[in-house]
Amino acid sequence: MPAFSVKWPAILRRCWWLLVLPALVLTAAAIPAKNNEAPLVLQPVKLPFTPTQFYIARIRDERPNRAAVAWLVPAPTKPGAPLPAAQPIDLQGGGLAAIQAFVRQSLPRNPALRPIQIRLRECRVQEKVAANGAVEGQISLDLAFDYQTPDRAVFLTQYRGGARYIRNAADRTPVEPTLRQALASSLVYLNTWLNQAAATDVRLATAVHPTFRYETRRTEADTVFHDPAHPLTWDDFTGQPRPRGQYAASVFPSFAYQGRPRVRNGVVELDILLSIFVVRSSSWVAPGQQTAVNLNHEQRHFDLVRIVAERFRRKATPDSLTVEDYNSILQLQYLKSFTEMNHVQDQYDAETHGGTDLAAQERWNRRIDADLKKYGVR
């Protein structure tokens, strides 16, 4: 078989080179020009405070462009020559490492204080040539501060600041001190913010102390709140009786809570209002059934809700509630107690046969009285 070959016409050979040449140019343009400028050496600073609320536990680099911290105008190559465009100049050791060393050497680290995370969102020095041949520089800082808890980082506050300077094109001495002072200002801001917020900001609280109160007001027309001094009367049963029902009467008790947190001296003081109540319009008594025995049976339904609420109260202790999740912990305990309430009510009715089994009713009377006494209700 003869060898196969193709002769490209001269015009196509010329087009081939035209096609290849731009690719070579693009490849060459992707290689950055060599920068002979020395990196900036960030020096530590003596801060005007000793932190009493925090220490820096971690610094995260979230800058979109981490190639360099500074874009500086180089010195002219010869007198009278135009100034070159700004070139990237990083901190010695790299931007993140240099700032970590700056914070470590400038700020005492006391692990007994609150651990704070710094998220470095922007740290940039940008220079440009001024009209008079000088160099103008602008420093931009954007730092986010988080409280580093054992489980997660809680955002606290953000610092946005910076500085400006003007320098001689041949002398870059002002760059590092200006950047250093801008970073120091962010730490001064953090210290001031924490000193002001530590006592009252819930995100910085270290403990939860719940206190309970009971709603006993008798001002709502359709609601009766549990009060040992004021047991139920038949006047509290205003609902329409069920026709041909198996019960002589029915009561509608339940309980709820409301919590109002207040932070004082770094502690969440949680004021919880417990409401153990009967809805009067949902409670009824059949005609001719308004007896003392029946009223006692319905009152014991009410008392059982108080007992369950007392157990709920004792589950909400400072040891069981965390600053981060005290609300969800309370809600979970409430749902469990609500389920317990429904279960014990059904058990009570089943064992006493709706109050018609007087011996069983007496046993439940003694059990309920003992629990009320144990919880200090009676």
Secondary structure as GFF3:
##gff-version 3
##sequence-region A 1 378
A	DSSP	alpha_helix	10	29	.	.	.	ID=ss1
A	DSSP	beta_strand	54	61	.	.	.	ID=ss2
A	DSSP	beta_strand	70	72	.	.	.	ID=ss3
A	DSSP	beta_strand	87	89	.	.	.	ID=ss4
A	DSSP	alpha_helix	95	106	.	.	.	ID=ss5
A	DSSP	beta_strand	114	129	.	.	.	ID=ss6
A	DSSP	beta_strand	135	148	.	.	.	ID=ss7
A	DSSP	beta_strand	153	167	.	.	.	ID=ss8
A	DSSP	alpha_helix	175	197	.	.	.	ID=ss9
A	DSSP	three_ten_helix	202	204	.	.	.	ID=ss10
A	DSSP	beta_strand	207	214	.	.	.	ID=ss11
A	DSSP	beta_strand	223	225	.	.	.	ID=ss12
A	DSSP	three_ten_helix	234	236	.	.	.	ID=ss13
A	DSSP	beta_strand	249	250	.	.	.	ID=ss14
A	DSSP	beta_strand	253	264	.	.	.	ID=ss15
A	DSSP	beta_strand	267	279	.	.	.	ID=ss16
A	DSSP	three_ten_helix	280	282	.	.	.	ID=ss17
A	DSSP	beta_strand	284	285	.	.	.	ID=ss18
A	DSSP	alpha_helix	292	315	.	.	.	ID=ss19
A	DSSP	alpha_helix	326	352	.	.	.	ID=ss20
A	DSSP	alpha_helix	358	374	.	.	.	ID=ss21
###
